[in-house]
């Protein structure tokens, strides 16, 4: 298991099922979500997801899958050491 927590930042269209669509790839990859936030704004939805238990390859796969979702406007990825996240 990686010592990193990956943070995905997603801007999405304000559709009723946007959060479910964004969360689905994480469930498929077996990612453990440690933090989820959603803020609705004038330009759509801002979603932030922090995960545990992913390696760099799986995080990259998730990022690409998010970018391919029609509901997603843009998606980015960052990380921090797990002990820094406590």
C-alpha positions as CSV (number, residue, x, y, z in Angstrom):
1,X,0.0,0.0,0.0
2,X,1.2,3.5,-0.8
3,X,2.2,5.9,1.9
4,X,0.4,8.6,-0.1
5,X,-3.1,10.0,0.0
6,X,-4.2,11.1,-3.4
7,X,-6.5,14.1,-3.8
8,X,-8.7,14.4,-6.9
9,X,-10.2,17.8,-7.6
10,X,-13.0,17.8,-10.1
11,X,-15.1,20.5,-11.7
12,X,-18.4,19.0,-13.0
13,X,-21.6,20.1,-14.7
14,X,-24.4,20.7,-12.2
15,X,-26.4,17.5,-13.0
16,X,-28.5,15.7,-10.4
17,X,-26.4,12.5,-10.6
18,X,-23.0,14.1,-11.0
19,X,-21.6,13.0,-7.7
20,X,-22.7,9.4,-8.2
21,X,-21.1,9.4,-11.7
22,X,-17.9,10.8,-10.3
23,X,-17.8,8.3,-7.4
24,X,-18.5,5.2,-9.5
25,X,-14.9,4.8,-10.9
26,X,-13.5,4.9,-7.3
27,X,-15.8,2.0,-6.3
28,X,-14.8,0.0,-9.3
29,X,-11.1,0.5,-8.4
30,X,-11.7,-0.4,-4.8
31,X,-10.4,3.0,-3.6
32,X,-11.0,3.9,0.0
33,X,-12.3,7.4,0.3
34,X,-11.1,9.3,3.4
35,X,-12.7,12.6,2.5
36,X,-15.4,13.9,0.1
37,X,-16.6,17.4,-0.4
38,X,-18.9,19.1,-2.9
39,X,-19.6,22.7,-3.4
40,X,-22.2,24.0,-5.9
41,X,-21.3,27.3,-7.5
42,X,-22.2,29.5,-10.4
43,X,-20.0,27.5,-12.8
44,X,-21.0,24.1,-11.7
45,X,-19.9,21.6,-9.0
46,X,-16.5,21.5,-7.4
47,X,-15.8,18.1,-6.0
48,X,-12.8,17.1,-3.9
49,X,-12.0,13.5,-3.1
50,X,-9.2,12.2,-0.9
51,X,-8.3,8.5,-1.1
52,X,-6.1,5.9,0.6
53,X,-4.8,2.6,-0.6
54,X,-4.0,3.6,-4.2
55,X,-0.7,3.3,-5.9
56,X,0.5,5.8,-8.5
57,X,-0.7,3.7,-11.5
58,X,-4.3,3.2,-10.1
59,X,-4.5,6.9,-9.3
60,X,-3.5,7.7,-12.9
61,X,-6.1,5.3,-14.2
62,X,-8.8,6.9,-12.0
63,X,-7.8,10.4,-13.2
64,X,-8.1,9.3,-16.9
65,X,-11.5,7.7,-16.2
66,X,-12.7,10.9,-14.5
67,X,-11.6,13.0,-17.4
68,X,-13.5,10.7,-19.8
69,X,-16.8,11.2,-18.0
70,X,-19.2,13.5,-19.9
71,X,-20.3,15.2,-16.6
72,X,-16.7,16.2,-15.8
73,X,-15.4,19.5,-17.0
74,X,-11.9,19.1,-15.8
75,X,-10.0,16.9,-13.2
76,X,-6.7,17.2,-11.5
77,X,-4.6,15.0,-9.1
78,X,-2.3,15.7,-6.2
79,X,-0.9,13.8,-3.3
80,X,0.5,14.1,0.2
81,X,2.2,11.7,2.6
82,X,-0.4,9.8,4.7
83,X,1.2,10.9,8.0
84,X,0.9,14.6,6.9
85,X,-2.9,14.0,6.3
86,X,-3.7,13.1,9.9
